Amino acid sequence: MAEEEHILFEQAGGVVTATLNRPAKLNAITADMFSALYDAVLRFGGDESQRVFLIRSTGRFFCAGADLTGVRGPTQADGTARIRHWYNYELGPHMHALYRAIETIEKPFVAAHHATCMGAGLEMSLSCDFRLAAHSASYVLPEFKLGSIPASNGVSRLTRLVGQQWAKWMVMGGEPVDAEHARSIGLVQGLYPDDVFDASVRAFCERLASHPPQMMAMAKQTIDMCADAGPDMARRIEVLGQSALHSGPEAMALVESVRAKLSGATKDT
């Protein structure tokens, strides 16, 4: 299969779908696949017709992690600073840049897990705004088998989402988490029966795409900022965000539309 076919891209309405399509390798993500996703995400960020970015996959795994074939990094003899540089910038050159772009582009990203999600597949999903699971989905971080920690969101972002206790369960314990458990600890937000999963994901993404884009951008920014702020600062952040929206053309047009509908309803009665 040609490398470009390992990820399939399509746009329907305002929803862009990136489908991991390497089922023979359980959708393990290569460096070229990370680069293709990164390029697509940057295009998405700058295209006003594209409102939601959905990541899904084919086959019996959502993703088995990163493809480490041929990966050779520096050793302790090179020094820890060199190792950190390699890890941040050279291990899959666009991997960390992709995660950062997903988190900072002011549009919603959705990961749809129909089956087992492991390693880098889960770490990428942790950067997304929404994670949706089929009942057949499950989650595991297998890096402990290599004497490593999942240091590309698997510790930092996971801990923020599910707390220390469940991060330790998955990272230190190496314990798998099924879909029901994943929803109960906040790892995923939506859980659907397998037979309606694709339709449910599509409907959710279409609803997101129909929401006011300036509101969506501000909501993403302020929610993420408030997560890192104390109560007083968080309150200032949300008021600042709302003040920017309040006088903007998007909000003003929507308010006028509601007023017109209410006025019409009053006249009818």
C-alpha positions as CSV (number, residue, x, y, z in Angstrom):
1,M,0.0,0.0,0.0
2,A,1.4,3.4,-0.9
3,E,2.3,5.6,2.1
4,E,-0.3,8.3,1.1
5,E,-3.0,5.6,1.5
6,H,-2.1,5.0,5.1
7,I,-4.2,8.1,6.0
8,L,-7.4,8.9,4.1
9,F,-8.7,12.4,4.1
10,E,-12.2,13.6,3.2
11,Q,-14.4,16.6,3.8
12,A,-18.2,16.5,4.1
13,G,-19.8,19.8,4.9
14,G,-17.7,21.4,7.7
15,V,-16.3,18.1,8.9
16,V,-12.8,16.9,7.9
17,T,-12.1,13.2,8.5
18,A,-8.7,11.7,8.8
19,T,-8.9,7.9,8.7
20,L,-5.9,5.8,9.8
21,N,-5.8,3.1,7.2
22,R,-2.9,0.7,8.0
23,P,-4.9,-2.2,9.3
24,A,-2.2,-4.8,8.5
25,K,0.0,-3.0,11.0
26,L,-2.8,-2.3,13.4
27,N,-2.7,1.4,12.4
28,A,0.7,1.9,14.0
29,I,1.7,5.5,13.1
30,T,4.8,6.1,11.1
31,A,6.8,9.3,11.0
32,D,5.4,10.0,7.5
33,M,1.9,9.5,8.9
34,F,2.6,12.0,11.7
35,S,3.8,14.4,9.1
36,A,0.7,14.0,6.9
37,L,-1.6,14.5,9.9
38,Y,0.4,17.6,10.9
39,D,0.1,19.1,7.4
40,A,-3.7,18.4,7.3
41,V,-4.2,19.9,10.8
42,L,-2.4,23.1,9.8
43,R,-4.6,23.4,6.6
44,F,-7.6,22.8,8.7
45,G,-6.7,25.6,11.1
46,G,-6.5,28.1,8.2
47,D,-9.6,27.1,6.2
48,E,-12.9,28.7,7.4
49,S,-14.9,26.1,5.5
50,Q,-13.5,23.3,7.8
51,R,-15.1,23.4,11.2
52,V,-14.4,20.0,12.9
53,F,-11.5,17.6,12.5
54,L,-12.4,13.9,13.1
55,I,-9.7,11.2,13.6
56,R,-10.9,7.6,13.1
57,S,-9.5,4.4,11.8
58,T,-10.2,1.1,10.0
59,G,-9.5,-2.4,11.0
60,R,-9.5,-4.3,14.4
61,F,-7.4,-1.6,16.2
62,F,-7.9,2.1,16.4
63,C,-4.1,2.3,16.8
64,A,-1.4,0.1,18.2
65,G,0.9,3.1,18.9
66,A,3.9,4.5,17.1
67,D,5.8,2.4,14.5
68,L,9.2,2.2,16.1
69,T,10.7,0.2,13.2
70,G,14.2,1.5,12.6
71,V,14.1,4.1,15.4
72,R,17.5,4.5,17.0
73,G,18.0,7.3,19.4
74,P,21.0,8.6,21.4
75,T,22.3,6.8,24.3
76,Q,23.3,7.8,27.9
77,A,26.8,8.3,26.6
78,D,25.4,11.2,24.5
79,G,24.1,12.9,27.7
80,T,20.5,13.5,28.9
81,A,20.2,16.9,27.2
82,R,20.9,15.3,23.8
83,I,18.3,12.6,24.6
84,R,15.7,15.2,25.6
85,H,16.3,17.1,22.4
86,W,16.0,14.0,20.3
87,Y,12.8,13.0,22.1
88,N,11.2,16.5,21.7
89,Y,12.2,17.3,18.1
90,E,13.6,14.2,16.3
91,L,11.5,11.3,17.3
92,G,8.8,11.5,14.7
93,P,9.7,15.1,13.7
94,H,6.1,16.2,13.6
95,M,4.7,14.1,16.5
96,H,4.9,16.6,19.3
97,A,4.2,19.5,16.9
98,L,1.0,17.7,15.8
99,Y,-0.2,17.3,19.4
100,R,0.5,20.9,20.1
101,A,-1.3,22.1,17.0
102,I,-4.4,20.0,18.0
103,E,-4.4,21.6,21.4
104,T,-3.9,25.2,20.2
105,I,-5.9,25.5,17.0
106,E,-9.2,27.1,18.0
107,K,-11.4,24.5,16.5
108,P,-12.7,21.2,17.8
109,F,-10.9,17.9,17.3
110,V,-12.6,14.6,17.8
111,A,-11.1,11.2,18.2
112,A,-13.4,8.2,17.5
113,H,-12.3,4.9,19.0
114,H,-14.1,1.9,17.6
115,A,-11.5,-0.6,19.0
116,T,-8.3,-0.9,21.1
117,C,-6.3,2.3,21.4
118,M,-2.7,2.1,22.6
119,G,0.4,4.1,23.1
120,A,0.8,7.0,20.7
121,G,-2.7,6.5,19.4
122,L,-4.0,7.3,22.9
123,E,-1.5,10.1,23.5
124,M,-2.6,11.8,20.2
125,S,-6.3,11.4,21.3
126,L,-5.6,13.0,24.7
127,S,-4.8,16.2,22.8
128,C,-8.2,16.2,21.1
129,D,-11.1,18.1,22.6
130,F,-13.5,15.2,22.4
131,R,-12.9,11.4,22.7
132,L,-15.8,9.1,21.7
133,A,-15.8,5.4,22.3
134,A,-17.7,2.4,21.0
135,H,-18.4,-0.3,23.6
136,S,-15.7,-2.5,22.0
137,A,-13.0,0.2,22.6
138,S,-10.3,-0.3,25.2
139,Y,-7.2,1.6,26.3
140,V,-3.7,0.7,27.3
141,L,-0.3,2.3,27.7
142,P,2.3,-0.4,27.1
143,E,5.4,1.7,27.4
144,F,6.3,0.0,30.8
145,K,7.2,-3.1,28.8
146,L,10.1,-1.1,27.3
147,G,11.2,0.4,30.6
148,S,9.7,3.8,29.5
149,I,6.9,6.1,30.5
150,P,4.5,7.5,27.9
151,A,6.1,11.0,27.8
152,S,4.1,12.4,24.8
153,N,0.9,13.3,26.7
154,G,0.6,9.9,28.3
155,V,1.7,11.3,31.7
156,S,1.0,15.0,31.5
157,R,-2.3,15.2,29.7
158,L,-3.6,11.9,31.1
159,T,-3.0,13.0,34.6
160,R,-4.9,16.3,34.0
161,L,-7.8,14.4,32.5
162,V,-8.3,11.4,34.9
163,G,-6.2,12.4,38.0
164,Q,-3.2,10.8,39.6
165,Q,-4.8,7.6,40.7
166,W,-6.0,6.5,37.3
167,A,-2.9,7.8,35.5
168,K,-0.9,5.6,37.9
169,W,-3.2,2.7,37.2
170,M,-2.5,2.9,33.5
171,V,1.1,4.1,33.4
172,M,2.6,2.3,36.4
173,G,0.2,-0.6,36.7
174,G,0.0,-1.1,32.9
175,E,-3.6,-2.0,33.4
176,P,-6.0,-1.8,30.5
177,V,-9.2,0.2,30.7
178,D,-12.4,-0.8,28.9
179,A,-14.8,1.7,27.4
180,E,-17.3,1.8,30.3
181,H,-14.4,2.4,32.7
182,A,-12.9,5.0,30.4
183,R,-16.1,7.0,30.5
184,S,-16.4,6.7,34.3
185,I,-12.9,8.2,34.9
186,G,-13.3,10.9,32.3
187,L,-11.0,9.5,29.7
188,V,-13.7,9.6,27.1
189,Q,-16.9,11.8,27.0
190,G,-19.2,9.7,24.8
191,L,-19.9,6.0,24.7
192,Y,-22.1,4.4,22.0
193,P,-23.2,0.9,21.0
194,D,-21.0,-0.6,18.3
195,D,-23.7,-0.8,15.7
196,V,-24.6,2.9,15.8
197,F,-21.1,4.2,16.6
198,D,-20.2,5.6,13.2
199,A,-23.6,7.3,12.8
200,S,-23.4,8.7,16.3
201,V,-19.9,10.1,15.8
202,R,-21.0,11.7,12.5
203,A,-24.1,13.3,14.1
204,F,-22.0,14.6,16.9
205,C,-19.4,16.2,14.6
206,E,-22.1,17.7,12.4
207,R,-23.7,19.3,15.5
208,L,-20.3,20.7,16.5
209,A,-19.8,22.1,12.9
210,S,-23.2,23.9,13.2
211,H,-22.2,25.9,16.3
212,P,-21.0,29.5,16.0
213,P,-17.3,29.3,15.1
214,Q,-16.2,32.4,17.1
215,M,-17.9,31.1,20.2
216,M,-16.3,27.7,19.7
217,A,-12.9,29.2,19.4
218,M,-13.3,31.3,22.5
219,A,-14.8,28.4,24.5
220,K,-11.8,26.2,23.7
221,Q,-9.3,28.9,24.6
222,T,-11.0,30.0,27.8
223,I,-11.7,26.5,29.1
224,D,-8.1,25.4,28.6
225,M,-6.8,28.6,30.2
226,C,-9.2,28.2,33.2
227,A,-7.9,24.7,33.8
228,D,-4.5,26.2,34.7
229,A,-5.8,29.1,36.7
230,G,-7.0,29.7,40.2
231,P,-10.7,30.6,40.8
232,D,-10.3,34.4,40.7
233,M,-8.2,34.4,37.5
234,A,-10.5,31.8,35.9
235,R,-13.4,34.1,36.5
236,R,-11.5,37.0,34.9
237,I,-10.7,34.8,31.9
238,E,-14.3,33.8,31.2
239,V,-15.5,37.4,31.6
240,L,-12.8,38.6,29.2
241,G,-13.7,36.0,26.7
242,Q,-17.4,36.8,26.9
243,S,-16.8,40.5,26.6
244,A,-14.9,39.9,23.3
245,L,-17.8,37.8,22.0
246,H,-20.6,40.1,23.3
247,S,-19.8,43.0,20.9
248,G,-18.8,40.8,18.0
249,P,-20.8,40.5,14.8
250,E,-21.5,36.8,15.3
251,A,-23.1,37.2,18.7
252,M,-24.9,40.3,17.7
253,A,-26.5,38.7,14.7
254,L,-27.6,35.6,16.7
255,V,-29.1,37.8,19.4
256,E,-31.0,39.9,16.9
257,S,-32.3,36.6,15.3
258,V,-33.6,35.4,18.6
259,R,-35.2,38.8,19.3
260,A,-36.9,38.7,15.9
261,K,-38.3,35.2,16.6
262,L,-39.5,36.2,20.0
263,S,-41.1,39.4,18.6
264,G,-42.9,37.3,16.0
265,A,-44.1,34.8,18.5
266,T,-45.5,37.6,20.7
267,K,-47.4,39.2,17.8
268,D,-48.9,35.8,16.9
269,T,-50.4,35.4,20.4
